[in-house]
Amino acid sequence: RKLELRGDIPVVSVIPESKNDTVFQWRMKETLQQGKTYTADVLDAHQSPGAQKVATYSFTTVAEPGVASSEGIIRPGDAIVLQFDQDMVQIAEGLSFDAPGSGTWTTPRQYTYRVGAVTPGKTYGYRVAKGVRSTAGGFVATEKVYSVQTPGVARVAATQPLGTRVGLQSPVKLTFNQEVDHASAQAAFSISPAVEGSFSWVGTTMVFTP
């Protein structure tokens, strides 16, 4: 017999290697693409046309693992989460974070990095390196790069009311440039002469109602 492999499987030669005429081997000439279906026919060139097909092989390679992460604002104690769509080989190698902190695999598909003492008003990057593997054998083909930011100094961006002849029962509104801790903002608020009242919040606006 004279076997040949015909199809889209990238082999070094369509002619197989064999030592005993019972086991045949084709060597790949390049790495197979991830998540792709390959199909090829095994033909026996010694047979007559129309009777040469010995077998048809078709297989699909494992898919590249996908990864997602929510970029945004972080504060000390917050978690940066890397969410994969496949079970991953659970090693920290290949996952890097510029922000101080520590991380761990919380599930086979989720890595959680707990942020430490970060600097206000700074951008921190983090990355999933090329080659990070799933348990099925797929790998991240290109480096994934993300970033998060820490909030800058909290400032009052707007105040109400303004001017003179303000009604005695008019609420005082302070709008901050970012989310702030409500309790600490209320504790820092004072009005002279002292007036009793209550606090409420609308988004980043603190409202003091006499």
N, C-alpha and C positions, 0 to 999 in steps of 0.2 A: 504493500500500500504506500501511497504518497500523500500524506495529509498536509493540508494548508488551512490557515485561519483567515477568513475574509470578513471584514466588518469594520467597526469604528474603534476597536480596542487597539491602543497604540503599542504594538509589539515590535521588538527589534527586527524580527524576520517572520514572515508568514509561515515559514517552514519550521516545525518544532524540533526541539532537541529530544533525543530518545536513546536509551542505552540497550533496551531489550525489545523494542517494537511493541510493547504493551502499555508503557507509561510514557506520555508525551508532555512536553513542557514548552510553553512560550514565555519568553522574558519580556517584561515591560521596558520600553525605551524611555519612558518619562512617568512622572507621578500622575496618577489618575486624578481627574477633577472631582471635587466634592459635590455630592448631591446630583450626580449625573447617571443616567441609565446607558449602559453600553450593551451592544448586541453584535454577535459575530456567528458565522456559520463555519463549521468544520467540514471541509471538503476532502474527498479522496480523488486526486487527479488521475488515478489509475482506472477509475470507473468510467463508464460511458456517460456522455452528457445527459443530464436529467436524472441521473442516479448517483451523482457524486456527493450529495449532502449526507453527511454522517450524523450530525447533530447541530443544534442551534443553542447557543448560550446567551443568556441575558441576565444582567445583574445591575443593581443600583448601588453606588457608593454612598457612604454615610455623608450626611449634610454637615456643612460648616455650622458650628454653634453660634447662635445669635446672642447678643448681649445688649441690654438697655440699662440706662441709669438716668435718674432725674437730676439735672443740673439746676442750680439755683443758689439761694442764700443758706449758709450754714453758721451755726454758733457752737461754742464748746458743748460737748455732750450730744450733739446731733449725730445721726447716722447717715453715711453715704452707702447706698445699696447698689450692688451690681446684680442684675437679674438675668440669668441665662435661660435659654429655651430648651436646654438639654442637661442631663446629669453630667457634672464635670468631675475631672480628676481633682480631688480636694487638696491641693497644695497652694501655698501663698505665692510661690515663685511665678513671676509673670504678671502679678498684680502689684502696682506701685502707686503710692499716694504721697504727695508733697506735704500735706498737712500732718502735723503731729497727731498721733493716736495709735490705735491698734485694731486689727480686724480678725474675723473668723468666719468660717463657713457655717451659716445657720441652717441651711438645707443643702441637698446635693446641687441645687440650682441657684442658690443665693449666697452671695458673699457680703457681709456687713462690716463696714469700717466705722468705728466709733471715734469721732473727732475729739482731740484734746484741746490744749490751750492755744488757740489760733490768734493771729494778729488782726485787729479791726481794720477794715478797708483794704483787704488783700485778696488776690486771686490765687487759688490753689489748684493745681492740675492733678489728675490721676489717670492711670492708663491700664489697659489690658494688652499685654504684649502679643505679638505675632507668635503663634505656636502653642498657646494655651489650649489644652486638649479636653475633649469630652471623654466619658468612659466608653463611648461607642467607637472612638478612634478619630472623630473629626477634630479639626483644629482651627483656631482663629487665623485667617489668612493674612490679615493686615492689622497693624496696631490700631487699637481704638483709644482715642484721646478725649477726655472730658475735663470740665473745670467747674469749680464752685467759687463763690465769693463770700467773704465775711462782711457784715454790715459795717459802715463807717460810723463816725460819731453821731449819736442821735441829736437832732436839732429841731427846734420849733420852726416849722415852715410857714405857718400862718396863724393869725390870732383874730378873734372876734370877741366883743365888739371893738370898734375903733372910734376915735373922736371924743367929743364931750356930750353932756346931756344924755347919758346912757341910763335907761330905765333901771330902777333898783332891783327889779326881778329878772333882768336880762341875763341869760346864761352866758358864761365865759367859755369860749371854745379855743382850744390849743391843738393845732394839727401838726403832728410830727412827720419827719421825712422818712420814717420807717416804723415797723412794728416795735413797740417798747413794752417793758414790763409794766402792767397797769398799776400794781401796788406801789412800786417804787416811784412812778410818775406822780401818783396821787399824794404820796408822802412828801414829795418835794414841792408840791404846790402850796402857795400861800397868797393871801390877799390882805391888804391893809386899807382901812381898819378891818379886823377879823370879822368874817361873816360866816354863819353856819350855812351849810348846804349839802348837797349830795352829788356824787359823781356818776357819770354814765359814759359809754364809749360808742362811737360810730366809726368803725374802721380804725384808722390811726388818729382819730380826733377825740380828745378828752373833753368832756362837757361837764362844767361845774354849774349847777343850778342852785342859786341862793334859796 
